[in-house]
Amino acid sequence: MLIDVEHEDTFTRIYILFDQAAHVVRKYGDTYLRRKANLSAIKFIVLQALTRNGGIMTPTELAEWTHTERHNITTLLYRMGKEGFISTERNSRDGRSVNVTLTDKGRKVHNQAVPVLRDIVKQVVSSISESDAALLEKPLSVLWQNAHDGLEHLAKRAQPQPK
């Protein structure tokens, strides 16, 4: 349920509305993908990342792509490997590094899920005109960049400082 925010500050209202919208869009997308494609949104994003990047990435690259903590991406990749969507192997040039490779099954599952994702997008933005969507694009990009910069700043502050 959309919470009516009675706040005098426009930016506070926008922040709360944005947070609510992001949450419900993620929940709807994840639920719809699970029901129609038997795939979670995060797994789809990993498959999409691999597809867009030639079928091979490192766990670190995938963690960055999905905005997921490294230990969580490791667990996710383990499950996706068990399902046959990906395979992992040591990098032949750097034995400490692991490559994650999209399998034929993963490619097939991704291709089957793409139309489902299109249905999700259609539902979520169906009542937004093309011109309104174009107007939304820049402010959303700015919000993303500001939040991303804030996270990087917090991460730097959390690191131990040299003495």
MARVOVEX-856710 format. One record per atom (N, C-alpha, C): residue number from 0; atom name; x negated, y negated, z. Coordinates in pm, whole numbers, always signed. Layout:
<lumtis>
@num = NUM&atome = CA&east = X&north = Y&up = Z
...
</lumtis>
This chain:
<lumtis>
@num = 0&atome = N&east = -84&north = +117&up = +0
@num = 0&atome = CA&east = +0&north = +0&up = +0
@num = 0&atome = C&east = -89&north = -125&up = +0
@num = 1&atome = N&east = -56&north = -218&up = -85
@num = 1&atome = CA&east = -129&north = -344&up = -90
@num = 1&atome = C&east = -99&north = -425&up = +34
@num = 2&atome = N&east = -203&north = -462&up = +104
@num = 2&atome = CA&east = -186&north = -541&up = +225
@num = 2&atome = C&east = -182&north = -687&up = +186
@num = 3&atome = N&east = -77&north = -757&up = +228
@num = 3&atome = CA&east = -65&north = -899&up = +200
@num = 3&atome = C&east = -160&north = -974&up = +292
@num = 4&atome = N&east = -258&north = -1035&up = +235
@num = 4&atome = CA&east = -360&north = -1104&up = +314
@num = 4&atome = C&east = -320&north = -1250&up = +329
@num = 5&atome = N&east = -282&north = -1285&up = +449
@num = 5&atome = CA&east = -246&north = -1424&up = +480
@num = 5&atome = C&east = -371&north = -1492&up = +532
@num = 6&atome = N&east = -455&north = -1537&up = +443
@num = 6&atome = CA&east = -578&north = -1603&up = +485
@num = 6&atome = C&east = -593&north = -1730&up = +405
@num = 7&atome = N&east = -634&north = -1837&up = +471
@num = 7&atome = CA&east = -646&north = -1966&up = +404
@num = 7&atome = C&east = -762&north = -1972&up = +305
@num = 8&atome = N&east = -862&north = -1888&up = +323
@num = 8&atome = CA&east = -979&north = -1890&up = +236
@num = 8&atome = C&east = -957&north = -1802&up = +113
@num = 9&atome = N&east = -959&north = -1864&up = -4
@num = 9&atome = CA&east = -936&north = -1792&up = -129
@num = 9&atome = C&east = -1036&north = -1679&up = -149
@num = 10&atome = N&east = -1163&north = -1703&up = -119
@num = 10&atome = CA&east = -1266&north = -1601&up = -141
@num = 10&atome = C&east = -1247&north = -1481&up = -49
@num = 11&atome = N&east = -1200&north = -1505&up = +72
@num = 11&atome = CA&east = -1171&north = -1393&up = +163
@num = 11&atome = C&east = -1055&north = -1311&up = +108
@num = 12&atome = N&east = -951&north = -1376&up = +60
@num = 12&atome = CA&east = -837&north = -1304&up = +0
@num = 12&atome = C&east = -883&north = -1223&up = -120
@num = 13&atome = N&east = -965&north = -1285&up = -206
@num = 13&atome = CA&east = -1014&north = -1214&up = -325
@num = 13&atome = C&east = -1098&north = -1094&up = -284
@num = 14&atome = N&east = -1185&north = -1111&up = -186
@num = 14&atome = CA&east = -1270&north = -1000&up = -142
@num = 14&atome = C&east = -1185&north = -883&up = -93
@num = 15&atome = N&east = -1087&north = -912&up = -9
@num = 15&atome = CA&east = -1002&north = -805&up = +46
@num = 15&atome = C&east = -922&north = -739&up = -66
@num = 16&atome = N&east = -866&north = -818&up = -156
@num = 16&atome = CA&east = -790&north = -763&up = -268
@num = 16&atome = C&east = -880&north = -678&up = -358
@num = 17&atome = N&east = -1001&north = -727&up = -385
@num = 17&atome = CA&east = -1096&north = -651&up = -466
@num = 17&atome = C&east = -1129&north = -518&up = -400
@num = 18&atome = N&east = -1155&north = -521&up = -270
@num = 18&atome = CA&east = -1188&north = -399&up = -197
@num = 18&atome = C&east = -1072&north = -300&up = -202
@num = 19&atome = N&east = -951&north = -349&up = -182
@num = 19&atome = CA&east = -834&north = -262&up = -189
@num = 19&atome = C&east = -818&north = -204&up = -329
@num = 20&atome = N&east = -832&north = -288&up = -430
@num = 20&atome = CA&east = -817&north = -242&up = -569
@num = 20&atome = C&east = -923&north = -138&up = -603
@num = 21&atome = N&east = -1048&north = -164&up = -565
@num = 21&atome = CA&east = -1156&north = -69&up = -594
@num = 21&atome = C&east = -1128&north = +66&up = -529
@num = 22&atome = N&east = -1081&north = +63&up = -405
@num = 22&atome = CA&east = -1053&north = +187&up = -333
@num = 22&atome = C&east = -942&north = +266&up = -402
@num = 23&atome = N&east = -832&north = +201&up = -434
@num = 23&atome = CA&east = -719&north = +274&up = -492
@num = 23&atome = C&east = -750&north = +319&up = -635
@num = 24&atome = N&east = -826&north = +241&up = -711
@num = 24&atome = CA&east = -865&north = +284&up = -846
@num = 24&atome = C&east = -954&north = +407&up = -838
@num = 25&atome = N&east = -1052&north = +407&up = -745
@num = 25&atome = CA&east = -1139&north = +525&up = -727
@num = 25&atome = C&east = -1057&north = +647&up = -687
@num = 26&atome = N&east = -965&north = +627&up = -594
@num = 26&atome = CA&east = -884&north = +739&up = -546
@num = 26&atome = C&east = -795&north = +794&up = -658
@num = 27&atome = N&east = -730&north = +705&up = -732
@num = 27&atome = CA&east = -646&north = +748&up = -843
@num = 27&atome = C&east = -729&north = +822&up = -948
@num = 28&atome = N&east = -842&north = +763&up = -987
@num = 28&atome = CA&east = -926&north = +826&up = -1089
@num = 28&atome = C&east = -975&north = +963&up = -1046
@num = 29&atome = N&east = -1021&north = +974&up = -922
@num = 29&atome = CA&east = -1071&north = +1101&up = -872
@num = 29&atome = C&east = -960&north = +1206&up = -868
@num = 30&atome = N&east = -844&north = +1166&up = -818
@num = 30&atome = CA&east = -730&north = +1259&up = -808
@num = 30&atome = C&east = -685&north = +1304&up = -946
@num = 31&atome = N&east = -674&north = +1212&up = -1041
@num = 31&atome = CA&east = -629&north = +1244&up = -1176
@num = 31&atome = C&east = -730&north = +1335&up = -1246
@num = 32&atome = N&east = -859&north = +1303&up = -1234
@num = 32&atome = CA&east = -962&north = +1388&up = -1295
@num = 32&atome = C&east = -960&north = +1529&up = -1237
@num = 33&atome = N&east = -943&north = +1539&up = -1106
@num = 33&atome = CA&east = -937&north = +1672&up = -1042
@num = 33&atome = C&east = -818&north = +1752&up = -1094
@num = 34&atome = N&east = -703&north = +1686&up = -1105
@num = 34&atome = CA&east = -582&north = +1758&up = -1149
@num = 34&atome = C&east = -585&north = +1795&up = -1296
@num = 35&atome = N&east = -633&north = +1706&up = -1380
@num = 35&atome = CA&east = -626&north = +1728&up = -1524
@num = 35&atome = C&east = -750&north = +1794&up = -1583
@num = 36&atome = N&east = -866&north = +1774&up = -1520
@num = 36&atome = CA&east = -990&north = +1828&up = -1576
@num = 36&atome = C&east = -1066&north = +1916&up = -1478
@num = 37&atome = N&east = -1010&north = +1934&up = -1357
@num = 37&atome = CA&east = -1075&north = +2014&up = -1253
@num = 37&atome = C&east = -1219&north = +1966&up = -1228
@num = 38&atome = N&east = -1232&north = +1833&up = -1220
@num = 38&atome = CA&east = -1364&north = +1771&up = -1208
@num = 38&atome = C&east = -1351&north = +1647&up = -1120
@num = 39&atome = N&east = -1443&north = +1630&up = -1026
@num = 39&atome = CA&east = -1441&north = +1509&up = -944
@num = 39&atome = C&east = -1498&north = +1392&up = -1024
@num = 40&atome = N&east = -1464&north = +1273&up = -983
@num = 40&atome = CA&east = -1514&north = +1154&up = -1052
@num = 40&atome = C&east = -1666&north = +1147&up = -1046
@num = 41&atome = N&east = -1725&north = +1180&up = -933
@num = 41&atome = CA&east = -1870&north = +1171&up = -920
@num = 41&atome = C&east = -1939&north = +1272&up = -1012
@num = 42&atome = N&east = -1881&north = +1390&up = -1028
@num = 42&atome = CA&east = -1939&north = +1488&up = -1121
@num = 42&atome = C&east = -1927&north = +1438&up = -1264
@num = 43&atome = N&east = -1813&north = +1376&up = -1296
@num = 43&atome = CA&east = -1798&north = +1319&up = -1430
@num = 43&atome = C&east = -1905&north = +1213&up = -1455
@num = 44&atome = N&east = -1929&north = +1128&up = -1356
@num = 44&atome = CA&east = -2028&north = +1022&up = -1371
@num = 44&atome = C&east = -2168&north = +1081&up = -1394
@num = 45&atome = N&east = -2201&north = +1188&up = -1323
@num = 45&atome = CA&east = -2331&north = +1254&up = -1344
@num = 45&atome = C&east = -2338&north = +1310&up = -1486
@num = 46&atome = N&east = -2232&north = +1377&up = -1530
@num = 46&atome = CA&east = -2229&north = +1431&up = -1666
@num = 46&atome = C&east = -2239&north = +1319&up = -1769
@num = 47&atome = N&east = -2170&north = +1208&up = -1743
@num = 47&atome = CA&east = -2175&north = +1092&up = -1834
@num = 47&atome = C&east = -2317&north = +1035&up = -1840
@num = 48&atome = N&east = -2380&north = +1022&up = -1725
@num = 48&atome = CA&east = -2517&north = +969&up = -1720
@num = 48&atome = C&east = -2611&north = +1058&up = -1800
@num = 49&atome = N&east = -2601&north = +1188&up = -1779
@num = 49&atome = CA&east = -2687&north = +1281&up = -1853
@num = 49&atome = C&east = -2659&north = +1273&up = -2003
@num = 50&atome = N&east = -2533&north = +1265&up = -2041
@num = 50&atome = CA&east = -2496&north = +1256&up = -2182
@num = 50&atome = C&east = -2555&north = +1131&up = -2246
@num = 51&atome = N&east = -2545&north = +1020&up = -2176
@num = 51&atome = CA&east = -2595&north = +892&up = -2230
@num = 51&atome = C&east = -2748&north = +884&up = -2233
@num = 52&atome = N&east = -2813&north = +967&up = -2154
@num = 52&atome = CA&east = -2960&north = +958&up = -2143
@num = 52&atome = C&east = -3030&north = +1080&up = -2201
@num = 53&atome = N&east = -2974&north = +1137&up = -2305
@num = 53&atome = CA&east = -3041&north = +1245&up = -2377
@num = 53&atome = C&east = -3036&north = +1381&up = -2310
@num = 54&atome = N&east = -2954&north = +1395&up = -2206
@num = 54&atome = CA&east = -2935&north = +1525&up = -2142
@num = 54&atome = C&east = -3034&north = +1559&up = -2034
@num = 55&atome = N&east = -3132&north = +1472&up = -2007
@num = 55&atome = CA&east = -3233&north = +1500&up = -1904
@num = 55&atome = C&east = -3258&north = +1374&up = -1822
@num = 56&atome = N&east = -3249&north = +1390&up = -1690
@num = 56&atome = CA&east = -3281&north = +1280&up = -1596
@num = 56&atome = C&east = -3339&north = +1341&up = -1469
@num = 57&atome = N&east = -3397&north = +1258&up = -1387
@num = 57&atome = CA&east = -3445&north = +1304&up = -1257
@num = 57&atome = C&east = -3335&north = +1281&up = -1153
@num = 58&atome = N&east = -3340&north = +1352&up = -1040
@num = 58&atome = CA&east = -3243&north = +1326&up = -934
@num = 58&atome = C&east = -3245&north = +1180&up = -888
@num = 59&atome = N&east = -3362&north = +1119&up = -883
@num = 59&atome = CA&east = -3371&north = +978&up = -842
@num = 59&atome = C&east = -3297&north = +888&up = -940
@num = 60&atome = N&east = -3315&north = +913&up = -1069
@num = 60&atome = CA&east = -3243&north = +834&up = -1169
@num = 60&atome = C&east = -3092&north = +853&up = -1156
@num = 61&atome = N&east = -3049&north = +977&up = -1131
@num = 61&atome = CA&east = -2906&north = +1003&up = -1114
@num = 61&atome = C&east = -2852&north = +938&up = -987
@num = 62&atome = N&east = -2931&north = +936&up = -882
@num = 62&atome = CA&east = -2889&north = +869&up = -758
@num = 62&atome = C&east = -2869&north = +721&up = -784
@num = 63&atome = N&east = -2958&north = +662&up = -861
@num = 63&atome = CA&east = -2945&north = +520&up = -895
@num = 63&atome = C&east = -2822&north = +496&up = -982
@num = 64&atome = N&east = -2801&north = +582&up = -1080
@num = 64&atome = CA&east = -2687&north = +569&up = -1172
@num = 64&atome = C&east = -2555&north = +577&up = -1098
@num = 65&atome = N&east = -2548&north = +668&up = -1000
@num = 65&atome = CA&east = -2422&north = +693&up = -929
@num = 65&atome = C&east = -2409&north = +612&up = -800
@num = 66&atome = N&east = -2513&north = +537&up = -766
@num = 66&atome = CA&east = -2516&north = +462&up = -639
@num = 66&atome = C&east = -2491&north = +557&up = -522
@num = 67&atome = N&east = -2563&north = +669&up = -526
@num = 67&atome = CA&east = -2550&north = +774&up = -426
@num = 67&atome = C&east = -2683&north = +789&up = -353
@num = 68&atome = N&east = -2676&north = +816&up = -224
@num = 68&atome = CA&east = -2798&north = +839&up = -146
@num = 68&atome = C&east = -2869&north = +964&up = -199
@num = 69&atome = N&east = -3000&north = +964&up = -191
@num = 69&atome = CA&east = -3081&north = +1073&up = -246
@num = 69&atome = C&east = -3040&north = +1209&up = -190
@num = 70&atome = N&east = -3019&north = +1219&up = -57
@num = 70&atome = CA&east = -2983&north = +1350&up = +0
@num = 70&atome = C&east = -2845&north = +1395&up = -48
@num = 71&atome = N&east = -2754&north = +1301&up = -73
@num = 71&atome = CA&east = -2621&north = +1338&up = -123
@num = 71&atome = C&east = -2627&north = +1384&up = -268
@num = 72&atome = N&east = -2713&north = +1321&up = -348
@num = 72&atome = CA&east = -2724&north = +1362&up = -488
@num = 72&atome = C&east = -2784&north = +1501&up = -497
@num = 73&atome = N&east = -2875&north = +1534&up = -406
@num = 73&atome = CA&east = -2935&north = +1668&up = -405
@num = 73&atome = C&east = -2828&north = +1773&up = -381
@num = 74&atome = N&east = -2740&north = +1750&up = -285
@num = 74&atome = CA&east = -2630&north = +1843&up = -257
@num = 74&atome = C&east = -2536&north = +1853&up = -376
@num = 75&atome = N&east = -2501&north = +1740&up = -435
@num = 75&atome = CA&east = -2412&north = +1737&up = -551
@num = 75&atome = C&east = -2474&north = +1815&up = -667
@num = 76&atome = N&east = -2601&north = +1792&up = -695
@num = 76&atome = CA&east = -2667&north = +1861&up = -806
@num = 76&atome = C&east = -2675&north = +2011&up = -781
@num = 77&atome = N&east = -2695&north = +2050&up = -656
@num = 77&atome = CA&east = -2696&north = +2192&up = -622
@num = 77&atome = C&east = -2561&north = +2255&up = -658
@num = 78&atome = N&east = -2451&north = +2189&up = -619
@num = 78&atome = CA&east = -2317&north = +2241&up = -651
@num = 78&atome = C&east = -2293&north = +2244&up = -801
@num = 79&atome = N&east = -2335&north = +2139&up = -870
@num = 79&atome = CA&east = -2315&north = +2135&up = -1016
@num = 79&atome = C&east = -2398&north = +2242&up = -1086
@num = 80&atome = N&east = -2514&north = +2274&up = -1031
@num = 80&atome = CA&east = -2595&north = +2383&up = -1084
@num = 80&atome = C&east = -2526&north = +2517&up = -1066
@num = 81&atome = N&east = -2467&north = +2537&up = -948
@num = 81&atome = CA&east = -2392&north = +2661&up = -920
@num = 81&atome = C&east = -2275&north = +2677&up = -1018
@num = 82&atome = N&east = -2213&north = +2562&up = -1056
@num = 82&atome = CA&east = -2100&north = +2566&up = -1150
@num = 82&atome = C&east = -2146&north = +2581&up = -1295
@num = 83&atome = N&east = -2276&north = +2571&up = -1318
@num = 83&atome = CA&east = -2329&north = +2587&up = -1452
@num = 83&atome = C&east = -2326&north = +2461&up = -1537
@num = 84&atome = N&east = -2299&north = +2345&up = -1476
@num = 84&atome = CA&east = -2293&north = +2219&up = -1551
@num = 84&atome = C&east = -2431&north = +2163&up = -1581
@num = 85&atome = N&east = -2527&north = +2194&up = -1495
@num = 85&atome = CA&east = -2664&north = +2143&up = -1509
@num = 85&atome = C&east = -2762&north = +2254&up = -1474
@num = 86&atome = N&east = -2886&north = +2234&up = -1513
@num = 86&atome = CA&east = -2994&north = +2320&up = -1464
@num = 86&atome = C&east = -3104&north = +2226&up = -1414
@num = 87&atome = N&east = -3186&north = +2278&up = -1325
@num = 87&atome = CA&east = -3298&north = +2199&up = -1274
@num = 87&atome = C&east = -3426&north = +2279&up = -1291
@num = 88&atome = N&east = -3532&north = +2208&up = -1321
@num = 88&atome = CA&east = -3663&north = +2272&up = -1331
@num = 88&atome = C&east = -3771&north = +2169&up = -1303
@num = 89&atome = N&east = -3883&north = +2218&up = -1258
@num = 89&atome = CA&east = -3997&north = +2130&up = -1230
@num = 89&atome = C&east = -4045&north = +2066&up = -1359
@num = 90&atome = N&east = -4084&north = +1942&up = -1349
@num = 90&atome = CA&east = -4140&north = +1870&up = -1461
@num = 90&atome = C&east = -4274&north = +1934&up = -1496
@num = 91&atome = N&east = -4294&north = +1969&up = -1622
@num = 91&atome = CA&east = -4417&north = +2038&up = -1663
@num = 91&atome = C&east = -4540&north = +1949&up = -1648
@num = 92&atome = N&east = -4523&north = +1817&up = -1658
@num = 92&atome = CA&east = -4637&north = +1725&up = -1644
@num = 92&atome = C&east = -4664&north = +1686&up = -1499
@num = 93&atome = N&east = -4559&north = +1686&up = -1417
@num = 93&atome = CA&east = -4573&north = +1647&up = -1277
@num = 93&atome = C&east = -4495&north = +1747&up = -1193
@num = 94&atome = N&east = -4563&north = +1844&up = -1138
@num = 94&atome = CA&east = -4499&north = +1952&up = -1063
@num = 94&atome = C&east = -4420&north = +1908&up = -942
@num = 95&atome = N&east = -4442&north = +1784&up = -896
@num = 95&atome = CA&east = -4366&north = +1734&up = -781
@num = 95&atome = C&east = -4228&north = +1684&up = -823
@num = 96&atome = N&east = -4212&north = +1655&up = -950
@num = 96&atome = CA&east = -4088&north = +1596&up = -1001
@num = 96&atome = C&east = -3998&north = +1705&up = -1059
@num = 97&atome = N&east = -3867&north = +1682&up = -1048
@num = 97&atome = CA&east = -3768&north = +1776&up = -1100
@num = 97&atome = C&east = -3690&north = +1709&up = -1212
@num = 98&atome = N&east = -3663&north = +1784&up = -1317
@num = 98&atome = CA&east = -3576&north = +1736&up = -1424
@num = 98&atome = C&east = -3440&north = +1804&up = -1411
@num = 99&atome = N&east = -3335&north = +1726&up = -1426
@num = 99&atome = CA&east = -3198&north = +1777&up = -1429
@num = 99&atome = C&east = -3156&north = +1775&up = -1574
@num = 100&atome = N&east = -3110&north = +1890&up = -1624
@num = 100&atome = CA&east = -3074&north = +1902&up = -1765
@num = 100&atome = C&east = -2928&north = +1940&up = -1778
@num = 101&atome = N&east = -2860&north = +1873&up = -1869
@num = 101&atome = CA&east = -2721&north = +1902&up = -1900
@num = 101&atome = C&east = -2714&north = +2034&up = -1976
@num = 102&atome = N&east = -2630&north = +2127&up = -1930
@num = 102&atome = CA&east = -2614&north = +2255&up = -1999
@num = 102&atome = C&east = -2504&north = +2243&up = -2104
@num = 103&atome = N&east = -2492&north = +2346&up = -2188
@num = 103&atome = CA&east = -2383&north = +2348&up = -2286
@num = 103&atome = C&east = -2248&north = +2344&up = -2215
@num = 104&atome = N&east = -2237&north = +2417&up = -2104
@num = 104&atome = CA&east = -2111&north = +2416&up = -2029
@num = 104&atome = C&east = -2083&north = +2276&up = -1974
@num = 105&atome = N&east = -2185&north = +2209&up = -1922
@num = 105&atome = CA&east = -2168&north = +2073&up = -1871
@num = 105&atome = C&east = -2126&north = +1977&up = -1980
@num = 106&atome = N&east = -2185&north = +1992&up = -2098
@num = 106&atome = CA&east = -2149&north = +1907&up = -2213
@num = 106&atome = C&east = -2004&north = +1932&up = -2253
@num = 107&atome = N&east = -1963&north = +2059&up = -2253
@num = 107&atome = CA&east = -1825&north = +2093&up = -2289
@num = 107&atome = C&east = -1727&north = +2035&up = -2188
@num = 108&atome = N&east = -1756&north = +2051&up = -2059
@num = 108&atome = CA&east = -1669&north = +1998&up = -1953
@num = 108&atome = C&east = -1660&north = +1846&up = -1965
@num = 109&atome = N&east = -1773&north = +1781&up = -1989
@num = 109&atome = CA&east = -1774&north = +1635&up = -2005
@num = 109&atome = C&east = -1686&north = +1594&up = -2123
@num = 110&atome = N&east = -1704&north = +1660&up = -2237
@num = 110&atome = CA&east = -1626&north = +1625&up = -2356
@num = 110&atome = C&east = -1477&north = +1645&up = -2334
@num = 111&atome = N&east = -1440&north = +1749&up = -2257
@num = 111&atome = CA&east = -1299&north = +1772&up = -2226
@num = 111&atome = C&east = -1244&north = +1668&up = -2129
@num = 112&atome = N&east = -1330&north = +1612&up = -2045
@num = 112&atome = CA&east = -1285&north = +1515&up = -1945
@num = 112&atome = C&east = -1275&north = +1373&up = -2001
@num = 113&atome = N&east = -1342&north = +1344&up = -2111
@num = 113&atome = CA&east = -1340&north = +1208&up = -2166
@num = 113&atome = C&east = -1198&north = +1160&up = -2197
@num = 114&atome = N&east = -1112&north = +1241&up = -2263
@num = 114&atome = CA&east = -975&north = +1194&up = -2286
@num = 114&atome = C&east = -898&north = +1171&up = -2155
@num = 115&atome = N&east = -928&north = +1250&up = -2053
@num = 115&atome = CA&east = -864&north = +1232&up = -1922
@num = 115&atome = C&east = -905&north = +1097&up = -1865
@num = 116&atome = N&east = -1032&north = +1064&up = -1878
@num = 116&atome = CA&east = -1078&north = +934&up = -1831
@num = 116&atome = C&east = -1009&north = +821&up = -1907
@num = 117&atome = N&east = -990&north = +840&up = -2037
@num = 117&atome = CA&east = -919&north = +738&up = -2116
@num = 117&atome = C&east = -777&north = +719&up = -2063
@num = 118&atome = N&east = -711&north = +829&up = -2024
@num = 118&atome = CA&east = -577&north = +818&up = -1964
@num = 118&atome = C&east = -580&north = +737&up = -1835
@num = 119&atome = N&east = -683&north = +759&up = -1755
@num = 119&atome = CA&east = -698&north = +685&up = -1629
@num = 119&atome = C&east = -714&north = +536&up = -1659
@num = 120&atome = N&east = -802&north = +504&up = -1751
@num = 120&atome = CA&east = -825&north = +364&up = -1787
@num = 120&atome = C&east = -696&north = +301&up = -1839
@num = 121&atome = N&east = -626&north = +375&up = -1925
@num = 121&atome = CA&east = -501&north = +323&up = -1980
@num = 121&atome = C&east = -400&north = +291&up = -1869
@num = 122&atome = N&east = -387&north = +381&up = -1772
@num = 122&atome = CA&east = -294&north = +360&up = -1662
@num = 122&atome = C&east = -335&north = +238&up = -1578
@num = 123&atome = N&east = -462&north = +228&up = -1547
@num = 123&atome = CA&east = -509&north = +123&up = -1456
@num = 123&atome = C&east = -501&north = -15&up = -1521
@num = 124&atome = N&east = -531&north = -25&up = -1650
@num = 124&atome = CA&east = -534&north = -157&up = -1714
@num = 124&atome = C&east = -418&north = -181&up = -1810
@num = 125&atome = N&east = -318&north = -94&up = -1809
@num = 125&atome = CA&east = -211&north = -101&up = -1908
@num = 125&atome = C&east = -136&north = -234&up = -1912
@num = 126&atome = N&east = -124&north = -301&up = -1799
@num = 126&atome = CA&east = -48&north = -426&up = -1799
@num = 126&atome = C&east = -138&north = -549&up = -1800
@num = 127&atome = N&east = -265&north = -530&up = -1831
@num = 127&atome = CA&east = -358&north = -642&up = -1843
@num = 127&atome = C&east = -381&north = -668&up = -1992
@num = 128&atome = N&east = -361&north = -791&up = -2033
@num = 128&atome = CA&east = -381&north = -824&up = -2175
@num = 128&atome = C&east = -530&north = -823&up = -2207
@num = 129&atome = N&east = -559&north = -814&up = -2335
@num = 129&atome = CA&east = -698&north = -817&up = -2382
@num = 129&atome = C&east = -767&north = -946&up = -2338
@num = 130&atome = N&east = -696&north = -1057&up = -2345
@num = 130&atome = CA&east = -757&north = -1185&up = -2307
@num = 130&atome = C&east = -781&north = -1192&up = -2156
@num = 131&atome = N&east = -688&north = -1139&up = -2075
@num = 131&atome = CA&east = -710&north = -1135&up = -1930
@num = 131&atome = C&east = -825&north = -1041&up = -1895
@num = 132&atome = N&east = -834&north = -930&up = -1967
@num = 132&atome = CA&east = -944&north = -836&up = -1942
@num = 132&atome = C&east = -1078&north = -903&up = -1973
@num = 133&atome = N&east = -1083&north = -978&up = -2081
@num = 133&atome = CA&east = -1207&north = -1049&up = -2116
@num = 133&atome = C&east = -1242&north = -1151&up = -2007
@num = 134&atome = N&east = -1140&north = -1216&up = -1951
@num = 134&atome = CA&east = -1165&north = -1313&up = -1843
@num = 134&atome = C&east = -1214&north = -1245&up = -1716
@num = 135&atome = N&east = -1173&north = -1121&up = -1692
@num = 135&atome = CA&east = -1214&north = -1047&up = -1573
@num = 135&atome = C&east = -1358&north = -997&up = -1581
@num = 136&atome = N&east = -1403&north = -971&up = -1701
@num = 136&atome = CA&east = -1532&north = -905&up = -1719
@num = 136&atome = C&east = -1649&north = -981&up = -1654
@num = 137&atome = N&east = -1660&north = -1109&up = -1679
@num = 137&atome = CA&east = -1773&north = -1185&up = -1624
@num = 137&atome = C&east = -1768&north = -1192&up = -1472
@num = 138&atome = N&east = -1655&north = -1231&up = -1409
@num = 138&atome = CA&east = -1654&north = -1236&up = -1263
@num = 138&atome = C&east = -1682&north = -1099&up = -1199
@num = 139&atome = N&east = -1633&north = -991&up = -1260
@num = 139&atome = CA&east = -1662&north = -858&up = -1205
@num = 139&atome = C&east = -1810&north = -826&up = -1215
@num = 140&atome = N&east = -1872&north = -865&up = -1326
@num = 140&atome = CA&east = -2017&north = -845&up = -1340
@num = 140&atome = C&east = -2093&north = -925&up = -1235
@num = 141&atome = N&east = -2048&north = -1046&up = -1208
@num = 141&atome = CA&east = -2112&north = -1129&up = -1107
@num = 141&atome = C&east = -2096&north = -1066&up = -969
@num = 142&atome = N&east = -1975&north = -1017&up = -938
@num = 142&atome = CA&east = -1951&north = -950&up = -809
@num = 142&atome = C&east = -2045&north = -831&up = -794
@num = 143&atome = N&east = -2054&north = -751&up = -900
@num = 143&atome = CA&east = -2141&north = -633&up = -895
@num = 143&atome = C&east = -2286&north = -676&up = -870
@num = 144&atome = N&east = -2333&north = -774&up = -946
@num = 144&atome = CA&east = -2472&north = -817&up = -932
@num = 144&atome = C&east = -2500&north = -873&up = -793
@num = 145&atome = N&east = -2408&north = -955&up = -741
@num = 145&atome = CA&east = -2427&north = -1011&up = -607
@num = 145&atome = C&east = -2432&north = -902&up = -501
@num = 146&atome = N&east = -2343&north = -804&up = -511
@num = 146&atome = CA&east = -2342&north = -695&up = -413
@num = 146&atome = C&east = -2469&north = -611&up = -428
@num = 147&atome = N&east = -2510&north = -584&up = -551
@num = 147&atome = CA&east = -2632&north = -508&up = -577
@num = 147&atome = C&east = -2754&north = -580&up = -518
@num = 148&atome = N&east = -2762&north = -710&up = -542
@num = 148&atome = CA&east = -2873&north = -789&up = -486
@num = 148&atome = C&east = -2870&north = -786&up = -333
@num = 149&atome = N&east = -2750&north = -793&up = -276
@num = 149&atome = CA&east = -2737&north = -787&up = -130
@num = 149&atome = C&east = -2785&north = -654&up = -75
@num = 150&atome = N&east = -2752&north = -545&up = -143
@num = 150&atome = CA&east = -2798&north = -413&up = -100
@num = 150&atome = C&east = -2950&north = -403&up = -106
@num = 151&atome = N&east = -3008&north = -454&up = -214
@num = 151&atome = CA&east = -3154&north = -451&up = -225
@num = 151&atome = C&east = -3219&north = -532&up = -113
@num = 152&atome = N&east = -3160&north = -646&up = -81
@num = 152&atome = CA&east = -3213&north = -730&up = +26
@num = 152&atome = C&east = -3205&north = -656&up = +160
@num = 153&atome = N&east = -3092&north = -590&up = +186
@num = 153&atome = CA&east = -3077&north = -514&up = +310
@num = 153&atome = C&east = -3176&north = -399&up = +317
@num = 154&atome = N&east = -3197&north = -332&up = +203
@num = 154&atome = CA&east = -3291&north = -220&up = +200
@num = 154&atome = C&east = -3433&north = -267&up = +231
@num = 155&atome = N&east = -3471&north = -381&up = +177
@num = 155&atome = CA&east = -3605&north = -435&up = +203
@num = 155&atome = C&east = -3621&north = -472&up = +350
@num = 156&atome = N&east = -3516&north = -528&up = +410
@num = 156&atome = CA&east = -3522&north = -567&up = +551
@num = 156&atome = C&east = -3527&north = -446&up = +642
@num = 157&atome = N&east = -3471&north = -333&up = +595
@num = 157&atome = CA&east = -3467&north = -212&up = +678
@num = 157&atome = C&east = -3600&north = -138&up = +678
@num = 158&atome = N&east = -3685&north = -166&up = +580
@num = 158&atome = CA&east = -3815&north = -99&up = +572
@num = 158&atome = C&east = -3908&north = -154&up = +679
@num = 159&atome = N&east = -3988&north = -66&up = +738
@num = 159&atome = CA&east = -4084&north = -113&up = +839
@num = 159&atome = C&east = -4180&north = -214&up = +777
@num = 160&atome = N&east = -4203&north = -321&up = +848
@num = 160&atome = CA&east = -4294&north = -426&up = +801
@num = 160&atome = C&east = -4438&north = -390&up = +840
@num = 161&atome = N&east = -4533&north = -414&up = +749
@num = 161&atome = CA&east = -4673&north = -387&up = +782
@num = 161&atome = C&east = -4720&north = -479&up = +895
@num = 162&atome = N&east = -4806&north = -424&up = +979
@num = 162&atome = CA&east = -4856&north = -502&up = +1093
@num = 162&atome = C&east = -4981&north = -575&up = +1061
</lumtis>
